[in-house]
Amino acid sequence: MPALVIVAERLIDGTGRDPVEAAAVVIENGRITAAGARSSLTIPPDAEVIEDDDLTLVPGFMDMHVHLAMSGTNLVRFLMTPPSLALLESVPNCARTLAAGVTTVRDAGNTPAGVRLAAEAGHFPAPRMQLAVGLLSQTGGHGDDWMPCGVHLGTSYVDVPHPVVDGADGMRRKVREVLRAGADWIKLCTSGGVLSPGDLPDHAQFSVEEIRVAVQEAAVVGRRVMAHAMSPAGIRNALIAGVTSIEHGCLIDDEGIALMKEKGAYLVPTLVAPGDVVDGAKAGGGGLPPEMVEKAQRIGVLHRAAVSAAIAAGVKVAMGTDAAVGPHGGNLRELGLMVRCGMTPMQAIVASTTVPAELIHRPDLGSLEAGRLGDVVAVRGDPLADIDILADPAHIRLVLKDGRVACDFRAGSGAAQGSSGSSSSAAS
């Protein structure tokens, strides 16, 4: 392949260093070979050059909490959707996510390994994925989709083990089942949540012993544990037992913040999620019971205050959205909310690029530096001047994944192309 050069007004490399004006990135054989000021770079003579007006180059964004095989929170729609259709909806969900500039995701549950295998085979455009496959819950906990009428909503996911487990021995067996299903991460629900019928976000779930068994079993095969944890006790128990990341952290207190810093754990806030629950309920014409909507409304204010305190204390934050609760493709709305919780725009970009790369142990991703994989996003405008331009996918003009053009939305470029070479115009 000939070298590929992307020329832009400015470059933000993802490390937190000052932006570079009049910049370019050079990609050869899928990897970045040079990035910086155009005046300092040598452009290969046979290179293909891509440029457009008022572009900012940033690393491919990384969302550490999505659910690609889920779409929305309307329980009535869920009941009326065949499992095969729900699984196939992951295809446009992947395309929308990639078109929004998100080139890597960590899927937090209910997406089977077959989705990743199909994407890697080039059957449809998609971000690269690490998967939790399932999300494990105690009986009556956040991931136990038993409803008061006796219906079990969560038993219909294709190739996903049943999520309910109790006791240390049960946990050991269940973790092994999820690993057998192809999981990169083990996802536990160590507190109640918003979209569960029989608990509150304030409740702790799973004992420290149960959580520790999950951590130990995962570690045997080089895997780690992420924890849906909203309550102070649920966060504390997860951290004591050795989890790597806390998802949501809505009610984290000073003790939890101190423990996160001591353990070097990551917080994945998903600040956009509570509002998405409320907005989805309004748009869905009553697809959620009032009790769940009320929980989302209550938790939203507390969530922002807790995350603001964690940011101020210097907790490591990696961007995540809980996409599926909200629309796939709207992922970068999260950056503006992180800024409103105390980050600078530059810090929000670092939390969406370099920090997630550290979290998932991918040192070849996360920044625009020589040797990294060629995941590059060209944004129209300057996100350091207005972080909210990222919230509108129309500002994403070009997405490269593995050094190849995955989506090209520049004027006159024709249909956006997916990494498989097929049109990904369904993403727009």
N, C-alpha and C positions, 0 to 999 in steps of 0.2 A: 504493500500500500504506500502511496506517496505520503509525505508528511502533511499534516493539517495545521494551519495557523489560524487562530482566532484573534482578530484585532479589535480593540475596544478603547473607549475613552479612559477607563479606569479598571483596576484590578484589586480585588480584596482576596488575599490568599488563604484566609481561614485560620491563620495562626494568631491573629490579633495585632499583627504589625500594621503600620500605617498603609493606607491604600497607595497604589502606584498609578500615576497618571500616564496617559498615552502609552498603553500597555499592550502586550500580546502574550499568548500562550502557544507554544509549539508542541505538537504531539506526533510521535513516531512509534509505530508498532504498538499502539494502544496505551502508551505511557507518555507522560509529560517529560519532555527533554529540556525545556527551558520555559521560564515565565518571569515577566518583569517588564521594565521599560523597553519599548520598541527599539530605542536608540542603542540599547545594550545587547540586543539579540542578533544572532545570525540566522537569517531565514533561508532554509534550504531552497535551492534554485527551482526545484520541481514541485514545490509545496502548493497545495490548494489553500487559498486564503479566503476566509469568511469574515465579513464585517457588516456593520449596520450602524445606524445613527444612535448616539447617546447610549452606548452599551456599557454595562458593568459586568465584569467576569468574576464569578464566585465559584467555589467548589460545589459539586453536586450536594444538595441538601440531604440530610439523613433524619428520618423520622423513627424514633425508637419505640413507638407504641401505636400500631395500627391493627386492624382486623380486615384483611383484604377479602375474605370470603363472607363478610357480613355487610348488609346494606340497610342502615337506618335502625330505628328503635321501635317501630310500630308493631306491637304484639299481634294485632289482627292480621297484618300483612304476613308476619312470620308464620302464623298458623296456617295461612292459605298458600304458602310457597313450598313446592316440592323440594326436598334436599338437593336433587340434581340441579334444579334451577338456581338455588342459592349458591351452589358451588360454581356454576358457570358465570354468575355475576362477578366473580373475582376477576374475570378477564377484562371487562371495561373498567373495573375498579383499579386494576394494575395500570392500565393505560392512562387513566386520569391522573394517577399519582405520579407517574413518570413525566407526563406532560407539564405538571406543576413544578418541575425542577427537583423532585425527590428521587434520587438515583439509588438509594439504599434504605431499606426498612427493616425493622425488627417487628415481626408479627406476633401479637400478644395473645393469640389463641383462636382456635376454631378454623384455621386455615391448614389443610393437610399438606403433607410433603409433595403430593402430586402436582399441586399448583406451581411450586418452585421448579419441579422437574420439567413441567411443560414449558415454563418460561425460559428455562435454561436451554431447552431444546429449540428455542426460537419460534414456538407456536404463536406467541403474541408478545407485544412489547410490555415490559415490566421492569420495576426496579429490582436490584439484587435483594435477596431476602435471607434473613435468619428467622427461624420459626420456633414458636413455643408449642405448636400443634394443638394442645389442649390447655385448659386452665383448671387447676385442681381446687376443689372446694370440700369442706367438711359438710356433713349432712345438715341441710338447712342454711348453708352459708351462701356467700355471694354468687358462686358459680353453680349452685344447685338450682336448676331451673324448674323445680317443682312449683306448680301454681296451686292456689287454694282449691281450685276445682278438681285437682288430682292429675292434671295434664303435666307431662314432663316435656318442656320445650327443647331441652339441650341434648336429647338422645338421638337427634336426627342428622347431626353433622357427619358427612361422609369421611371415612378413614380417620376419625378422631375418637380416642378412647373415652368411655363414659367418665365424667369428671369427678364424681363424688367418692371420697375416701375418708376413712376414719382410723386413727390409731397408727402407731409407729410401724407395725408390720404391714398394715394395709398401705401406708404411704410408700414403703420400700417397694412393694409389688407394683403399685400404680405408677411410680416414677419410672420403673423399668418398662412398663407398657408404653408410656409416652415416648421414652427414648427409642424403643423398638419401632415406634411409628415415625421416627425420623426427626425428633425434636433437637434443636440446637440449644434451647433454653427450657428450663422447667418454670412454669408459671403457677404460683400459688396465690390464693386469695386469703390473706391473713387478717382481713377486716371485712365488715359489711360494706355495702355499696349503695349506689343510687338506683340502679336498674335491677334490683333483686326484691322479691316480694315479702320476705320474712325477716329482714334485718335492717339495721341502720348503719351508716358510715361510722358511727361512734363505737360499734361493737368490734372486739377483737375475735379472731377466729384462728383455729389451729393452735396447738400448744407449741412451746419452744422445742420440745422433744420431737414432735412431728415435723416441724420445719427443718430442724437440724438433720433429721434422717434424709429429707429431700436434698439438702445441700450436700450431704455426704455421698449419696447415691449418684447425684449428678457429677460430682467431682471425680468419681471413679473413671468416668469416660470423658473427662475434660470438659464437662458442661457446667453451667452455673445457673443460679436461680434468680428470677425476678418476682417481686411480690406486689400484687394489688394490695395496697395498704393505705387506708385513710385515717383510721383512729390512732391516737397516740400509743395505745397499748399494742395494736397490731403492727405499727411501725417499729416499736421497740423490740417486740418479740422477733420480728423478722431480722433485724440487725444483729441482735444477740446471737441468733442461730447462724448467721453468716451469709445472708443473701447479698447479691451484688447491687441490685437496684431497687429502689422504692418507686412504685408507680402511683401517681396522683399525689400522695402525701398531703391530702386536703387539710388535715387537722394536726399536722406535725407541730410539736411543742419544743420548748428550749432543750429538754432532755433528748428528744429525738434528733434535733439539729446537732447537738454536741456528739451524740453517738454516731451520726452519719459522718461527721468530720473525723472522729477517732477511727472508724472502720474504713474510711476512704470510699464509702458507698456513693452511688449516683442517685440523684433525684430526677425523675421523668415526670414533670408536673401535669401535662395535659390540661392546661388552663382553659382551653377552648371548649372542653367537653361539657361542663355543667350548662353553659349557655346553649350548646347544641342540643342537649336534651330538651330544654324548654322550647327552643325554636322548632325542633322536630315535632314536639307534641302539638304545638299550635298549627303547624303546617299539615300534620297528619290527621286532623279532625278527630282527635280523641283516641289515638292509637295507644296511649299510655294511661294507666290509672292515675287519678289525681295525687295519690300518695307518692308516687315516684317523681312526679313533676315538682311537688312541694319539697321533696328531699333535694332535688337539683337546685331549686331556687335558694334554699337555706344554705347549702354547702358552697355555692358559688362565691359569696362574699367572704366566708371563712377561708376558703381555698386561696383566694388571692392574697389575703393577709398572711397566711402561713407561708406561702411560697415567697412572698416579699421578705419575710424574716429569714428564711433559709438563704436566699440570694445575698442579703446583707451580711450574713454570717460567713459567707464564702463556701457554702456547700457546692459540690460539683453538680451542675445541672446539664442534662442532655435533653434536647427537644423531643417531644412526643405529643401526639394529638388525640389518640383514641379514635382515629378516623374509622368510620362506620357509625359511631354515635353521631358524628357530623359527616358532611359530604367528603367523599374521596376526591382529591384534587384541591381541596381547600386547606391543605396542610399548613401552608406558610402563614396563615392567619395567626398561628401560635407565636411568631416572633414579636409581633406588635404587643401581644399580651405580656410577654416576658419583659419587654421594655417598660411597660406600665407597672410592672412589679419591681422595677429598680435596676434592670440591666441597661447598659448603653446599647445602641444599635450594633456596635462592633461585638460586644459580648454576646448578644443574641445570635449573631451569625456564627461566632465561634462555638456556641452551645448547640448549634445545628449542623456543625461540620466536624471540627477537630475533636471535640469532646465525645460525640457519639462514636467516632472512629476508635478512640481509646476504649470506650465502653465495650465495643464488640470485638476488640483485639484485631483491628484491621489497620495496621500502620501504613498500608499502601493507599489508604483513602483519607479524605478529610481536608486536604489542603492542595493548593496549586503550587507545587514544588517539584523540581526535577526528581524523577524516579517514581512518583505517584501515578496510579492509574488515571487515565484521562477522563475523569468525571468532571465536566465543566458545565456551568449554567451561565447563559448570557441574559442579563436582565436589562430592560429598557428603563433608564433613570438611575438614580443614585440611592440605594437603600440606606446608606449612612445619613443622608439628608432627610429621608422619609421612609422609615422601615415599613410602613403600611403599603407601599407599592407592591411588596411581595405577596400581600393578601389577595391581590387580583391576578389570577393566572394569565390575564392578557398581557402583563408586563414580562412574562417569560417568553423570550424570543427564540432561544436555542437551547437544547439539552443534548449534551454528549455523555454517553456511558461507555466505559471501556474504550475510549478514544474514537468511538463511532457516533455519527449524528443519529440520535434517537428520535428527536422531535425538532422540526424547523418551522417556526411560525413567522419568519421574516417575510415582509411584503415581496411577492413575486417568487417565493421559493417553492410554490406548489404545495401539494398535500404533505402534511407532517408524516415523516417516516419513522416507523418503529425499528427497533434493533433487529427484528427479523427480516426487515426489508419490506414488510407489508404496511399498508396505510394505517396510521393510528389517528386518523381524523376523528374517530369516535371519542377521543379523549377531550376534544375541545368543546 
